[in-house]
Amino acid sequence: MKKRVTNLAEVGSVHDGSFGNALKLIKLAAECGADIVKFQTHIAEAETLKEAPMPSFFKGEPRYVYFERTGFSLEQWKELKSECDKQGIEFLSSPFSIEAVELLEEIGIKQYKVPSGEVTNLPLMKVIAETRKPVLLSSGMSTWQELDEAVKTFQKIHNNITVLQCTSEYPCSYDNVGLNIMQEAKERYQLPVGLSDHTITNYSAFTAVALGASVIEKHLTFSRKMYGSDAKHSLEPYEFSEMVKGIHAIETILSSKVDKDEIANRMGNIKEVFQKSIVSIVDIPKGTFITEEMIGFKKPGTGIPASKIETVLGKFSKRDILKDRLISKEDIENA
């Protein structure tokens, strides 16, 4: 079976600035079966004013301070990329500034993930497009018009874009997942689509795969009890592993065609156990004209099938047939 769904583990800033934890998250993502592990490359000075407000779902510390505290140096980013290569998982990070793109280019990133909040940052989109690398474009905060403009910005240079439906709600409720938008985006842009899922179960991801998603992104953490803006809205390791297993199962189910007759013919023994044969429900003496009142239908299916009732009704018995016996062709005249 050809693999078609990419499983992306978003670890974001779950490491909380701990380089050791960042390395461990890479290994964890690989162990959970992810194809890609994604970080966020924040350069505080380049992307936010010091007085910029915090999101409603995280009031722990000012955003500027948080980004500055949890950021990594160029050499650390290079080491994280090297660890990904060692673990056999692709390194990915979302840039939140042009400077972040420049840093990621120096590392040797293979593709880009545009975070929802940057979709209207068309200058940044242009810089990413000019790298001519594949793009995962998250749509969580954009209107259709804003998303149209972002897609057009990339299409001026290349068309290697996957549009990810996303609702920037943490956690996202089931009624706001918006898989109808994912399907509409596929039709609207004639591009591959996927889901960046902020629910805290696997149901939305499974449904998205069944509807044609080529990429599933889910947040991954060691524990939802960790500090930070991402951890409490993430899957824990066992949950993420189960998601990957489920997606692989769905891929097999969707790509495997079954021949109805062939599979039924392979069930010969089991059919004999479950299907019904024609039986006598009274003693039927030799020479008796057989009527409906004399026969019934019972397991096993090793006798005359119930579907062949016309071969028994209205015929004469060639010999005595005791009650509650399978009726055979040898019991019936001209059967």
C-alpha positions as CSV (number, residue, x, y, z in Angstrom):
1,M,0.0,0.0,0.0
2,K,1.3,3.4,-1.0
3,K,1.4,5.8,2.0
4,R,-0.6,8.9,1.4
5,V,-1.1,10.7,4.8
6,T,1.7,12.6,6.4
7,N,1.5,12.6,10.2
8,L,3.0,15.8,11.7
9,A,3.8,16.2,15.3
10,E,3.6,19.9,16.4
11,V,5.7,20.3,19.5
12,G,5.7,24.1,19.1
13,S,7.2,25.5,22.3
14,V,6.3,22.6,24.6
15,H,10.0,22.4,25.4
16,D,9.6,25.7,27.2
17,G,13.1,26.8,26.3
18,S,14.8,23.6,27.5
19,F,17.1,22.4,24.7
20,G,17.3,19.0,26.3
21,N,13.5,18.7,26.2
22,A,13.5,19.8,22.6
23,L,15.9,16.9,21.7
24,K,13.8,14.5,23.7
25,L,10.6,15.7,21.9
26,I,12.2,14.8,18.6
27,K,12.9,11.3,19.8
28,L,9.4,11.0,21.2
29,A,7.8,12.1,18.0
30,A,9.8,9.6,16.0
31,E,8.8,6.8,18.5
32,C,5.1,7.8,18.2
33,G,5.3,7.3,14.5
34,A,5.3,10.9,13.2
35,D,6.8,11.6,9.8
36,I,7.6,15.2,10.7
37,V,8.3,17.0,14.0
38,K,7.5,20.7,13.9
39,F,8.8,23.5,16.1
40,Q,8.2,27.3,16.1
41,T,11.0,29.7,15.3
42,H,10.3,32.8,17.3
43,I,12.8,35.7,17.2
44,A,11.2,38.1,19.7
45,E,12.8,41.3,18.5
46,A,11.8,40.6,14.9
47,E,8.2,39.6,15.4
48,T,6.5,41.4,18.4
49,L,6.4,44.6,20.3
50,K,7.2,44.3,24.0
51,E,3.7,45.5,25.0
52,A,1.8,43.1,22.6
53,P,-1.0,41.4,24.4
54,M,-1.1,37.7,25.4
55,P,-3.6,35.3,23.9
56,S,-6.6,34.5,26.1
57,F,-5.6,30.9,26.6
58,F,-2.2,31.8,28.0
59,K,-1.6,34.4,30.6
60,G,1.7,33.1,32.1
61,E,4.1,35.8,31.0
62,P,4.3,38.6,28.4
63,R,4.7,37.2,24.8
64,Y,8.0,39.1,24.2
65,V,9.5,37.6,27.3
66,Y,8.2,34.2,26.5
67,F,9.5,34.1,23.0
68,E,12.9,35.5,24.1
69,R,13.1,32.9,26.9
70,T,12.1,29.9,24.8
71,G,14.1,30.7,21.7
72,F,17.2,28.9,20.5
73,S,20.4,30.0,18.9
74,L,21.4,29.2,15.3
75,E,23.8,26.5,16.5
76,Q,21.0,24.9,18.7
77,W,18.6,24.9,15.7
78,K,21.3,23.2,13.7
79,E,21.7,20.6,16.4
80,L,17.9,20.0,16.5
81,K,17.9,19.5,12.7
82,S,20.8,17.0,13.1
83,E,18.9,15.1,15.8
84,C,15.9,14.8,13.4
85,D,18.2,13.3,10.8
86,K,19.6,10.9,13.3
87,Q,16.0,9.8,14.4
88,G,14.8,9.5,10.8
89,I,12.2,12.1,11.1
90,E,11.8,15.4,9.1
91,F,12.6,18.6,10.9
92,L,10.1,21.5,10.3
93,S,9.6,24.8,12.0
94,S,7.1,27.6,11.5
95,P,8.8,31.0,10.9
96,F,7.2,34.1,12.4
97,S,9.4,36.6,10.7
98,I,11.6,37.1,7.7
99,E,14.6,36.7,10.0
100,A,13.3,33.3,11.0
101,V,13.1,32.3,7.4
102,E,16.7,33.3,6.9
103,L,17.7,31.2,9.9
104,L,15.8,28.2,8.7
105,E,17.3,28.5,5.3
106,E,20.7,28.3,6.8
107,I,19.7,25.2,8.7
108,G,18.5,23.5,5.5
109,I,14.8,23.1,6.1
110,K,13.0,21.0,3.4
111,Q,9.6,22.8,3.5
112,Y,7.7,25.5,5.3
113,K,4.6,25.5,7.5
114,V,2.9,28.9,7.5
115,P,1.2,29.4,10.9
116,S,-2.4,30.7,11.0
117,G,-1.5,34.1,12.3
118,E,0.9,34.8,9.5
119,V,-1.4,34.2,6.5
120,T,-2.1,38.0,6.1
121,N,1.7,38.7,6.4
122,L,2.1,38.8,2.6
123,P,5.7,40.1,2.7
124,L,6.6,37.0,4.7
125,M,4.6,34.8,2.3
126,K,6.6,36.2,-0.6
127,V,9.9,35.5,1.1
128,I,8.9,31.9,1.9
129,A,7.6,31.5,-1.7
130,E,10.9,32.6,-3.1
131,T,12.7,29.7,-1.5
132,R,10.6,27.5,-3.9
133,K,10.1,24.9,-1.2
134,P,6.8,23.1,-0.5
135,V,4.4,24.9,1.8
136,L,1.9,23.8,4.4
137,L,-0.5,26.8,4.6
138,S,-2.6,26.9,7.8
139,S,-5.9,28.7,7.5
140,G,-7.0,29.0,11.2
141,M,-7.5,32.8,11.4
142,S,-8.1,33.8,7.8
143,T,-11.2,34.7,5.8
144,W,-11.6,33.2,2.3
145,Q,-10.4,36.5,0.8
146,E,-7.2,36.5,3.0
147,L,-6.5,32.9,2.2
148,D,-7.1,33.5,-1.5
149,E,-4.4,36.3,-1.4
150,A,-1.9,34.0,0.4
151,V,-2.4,31.2,-2.1
152,K,-2.0,33.6,-5.0
153,T,1.2,35.0,-3.5
154,F,2.7,31.5,-3.5
155,Q,1.2,30.6,-6.9
156,K,3.1,33.4,-8.6
157,I,6.2,31.4,-7.9
158,H,5.1,27.8,-7.4
159,N,2.1,25.6,-6.8
160,N,3.5,23.1,-4.3
161,I,1.0,24.1,-1.6
162,T,-1.1,22.1,0.9
163,V,-3.9,24.0,2.5
164,L,-4.6,22.9,6.1
165,Q,-8.0,23.6,7.6
166,C,-7.5,24.8,11.1
167,T,-9.6,26.5,13.7
168,S,-7.5,28.7,16.1
169,E,-9.5,27.7,19.1
170,Y,-7.6,26.0,22.0
171,P,-9.0,23.5,22.5
172,C,-11.2,23.3,19.4
173,S,-14.8,22.0,19.9
174,Y,-16.1,19.3,17.6
175,D,-18.7,21.7,16.1
176,N,-15.9,24.1,15.0
177,V,-13.5,21.7,13.4
178,G,-14.8,22.7,9.9
179,L,-14.1,19.8,7.7
180,N,-16.5,21.3,5.2
181,I,-14.0,24.1,4.8
182,M,-11.2,21.5,4.1
183,Q,-13.3,20.0,1.4
184,E,-14.2,23.4,0.0
185,A,-10.6,24.5,-0.1
186,K,-9.7,21.4,-2.1
187,E,-12.3,22.3,-4.7
188,R,-11.6,26.0,-4.6
189,Y,-7.8,25.8,-5.1
190,Q,-7.5,22.4,-6.7
191,L,-4.7,21.7,-4.2
192,P,-4.0,19.0,-1.6
193,V,-5.6,19.6,1.8
194,G,-5.2,18.5,5.3
195,L,-6.2,19.3,8.9
196,S,-4.3,21.1,11.7
197,D,-6.4,19.8,14.5
198,H,-6.7,21.4,17.9
199,T,-9.2,19.0,19.4
200,I,-7.9,16.8,22.2
201,T,-9.0,13.5,20.7
202,N,-8.3,11.6,17.4
203,Y,-11.8,11.6,16.0
204,S,-11.5,14.7,13.8
205,A,-8.2,13.5,12.4
206,F,-9.7,10.1,11.5
207,T,-12.7,11.8,9.8
208,A,-10.4,14.1,7.9
209,V,-8.3,11.2,6.5
210,A,-11.5,9.5,5.4
211,L,-12.5,12.7,3.6
212,G,-9.2,12.9,1.8
213,A,-6.7,14.8,4.0
214,S,-3.1,14.3,2.9
215,V,-1.6,15.8,6.1
216,I,-2.7,15.6,9.7
217,E,-1.0,17.9,12.2
218,K,-1.6,17.4,16.0
219,H,0.2,18.9,19.0
220,L,2.3,16.5,21.0
221,T,3.5,16.9,24.6
222,F,5.1,14.8,27.3
223,S,2.2,15.6,29.5
224,R,-0.7,18.0,29.4
225,K,0.3,19.2,32.9
226,M,3.4,20.9,31.6
227,Y,3.7,24.7,31.6
228,G,3.2,26.8,28.5
229,S,0.6,27.7,25.9
230,D,0.7,24.5,23.9
231,A,0.9,21.6,26.4
232,K,-2.6,21.5,27.8
233,H,-4.0,21.4,24.2
234,S,-1.8,18.6,23.0
235,L,-1.9,14.8,22.7
236,E,0.1,12.8,25.1
237,P,2.4,10.1,23.6
238,Y,0.1,7.1,23.8
239,E,-2.7,9.2,22.2
240,F,-0.5,10.4,19.4
241,S,0.7,6.8,18.8
242,E,-2.9,5.6,18.6
243,M,-3.7,8.3,16.1
244,V,-0.9,7.2,13.8
245,K,-2.0,3.6,14.1
246,G,-5.6,4.6,13.3
247,I,-4.6,6.7,10.3
248,H,-2.5,3.8,8.9
249,A,-5.5,1.5,9.4
250,I,-7.8,4.0,7.6
251,E,-5.3,4.2,4.7
252,T,-5.4,0.4,4.3
253,I,-9.2,0.3,4.5
254,L,-9.6,3.1,1.9
255,S,-7.0,1.8,-0.5
256,S,-8.0,-1.9,-0.4
257,K,-10.6,-3.1,-2.9
258,V,-12.4,-6.3,-2.2
259,D,-14.2,-8.6,-4.7
260,K,-17.5,-9.5,-3.2
261,D,-17.8,-12.9,-4.9
262,E,-14.2,-13.8,-4.2
263,I,-14.4,-13.0,-0.5
264,A,-17.8,-14.8,-0.2
265,N,-16.3,-17.9,-1.8
266,R,-13.5,-17.9,0.7
267,M,-16.0,-18.3,3.5
268,G,-17.2,-21.8,2.6
269,N,-16.6,-23.3,6.1
270,I,-18.1,-20.4,8.0
271,K,-21.1,-20.2,5.7
272,E,-21.9,-23.8,6.5
273,V,-21.9,-22.9,10.2
274,F,-24.1,-19.9,9.9
275,Q,-26.5,-20.5,7.0
276,K,-29.6,-22.5,7.0
277,S,-30.7,-25.8,5.3
278,I,-34.1,-27.3,4.7
279,V,-35.1,-29.7,7.5
280,S,-38.1,-31.9,8.5
281,I,-40.1,-30.5,11.4
282,V,-42.4,-33.6,11.5
283,D,-41.9,-37.2,10.6
284,I,-42.5,-37.5,6.8
285,P,-43.4,-41.1,5.8
286,K,-42.2,-42.4,2.4
287,G,-44.5,-41.3,-0.5
288,T,-45.7,-38.2,1.3
289,F,-46.5,-35.1,-0.7
290,I,-44.4,-32.4,1.0
291,T,-46.0,-29.2,2.1
292,E,-44.8,-26.1,3.9
293,E,-46.1,-27.3,7.2
294,M,-43.7,-30.2,7.1
295,I,-40.4,-28.3,6.7
296,G,-38.4,-25.6,8.4
297,F,-35.0,-23.9,8.0
298,K,-32.2,-24.6,10.5
299,K,-28.4,-24.6,10.9
300,P,-26.0,-26.0,9.6
301,G,-25.9,-25.0,6.0
302,T,-24.6,-28.4,4.8
303,G,-27.9,-29.6,3.4
304,I,-30.2,-28.3,0.7
305,P,-30.0,-24.4,1.0
306,A,-33.1,-22.6,2.3
307,S,-33.0,-20.7,-1.0
308,K,-33.7,-23.9,-2.9
309,I,-37.1,-24.5,-1.3
310,E,-38.7,-25.1,-4.7
311,T,-36.7,-28.4,-5.0
312,V,-38.5,-29.8,-2.0
313,L,-42.1,-28.3,-1.8
314,G,-44.6,-30.1,-3.9
315,K,-42.5,-33.2,-4.3
316,F,-42.9,-36.7,-2.8
317,S,-40.6,-38.3,-0.3
318,K,-38.7,-41.3,-1.6
319,R,-38.2,-42.7,1.9
320,D,-39.1,-42.2,5.5
321,I,-37.7,-38.9,6.8
322,L,-37.6,-38.6,10.6
323,K,-38.4,-35.4,12.4
324,D,-35.6,-32.7,12.7
325,R,-33.3,-34.1,10.1
326,L,-31.6,-32.4,7.2
327,I,-33.5,-33.2,4.0
328,S,-31.2,-34.4,1.2
329,K,-31.7,-34.7,-2.6
330,E,-31.8,-38.5,-2.1
331,D,-34.9,-38.1,0.1
332,I,-36.9,-36.4,-2.6
333,E,-38.4,-37.7,-5.9
334,N,-37.0,-35.8,-8.9
335,A,-35.0,-33.4,-6.7
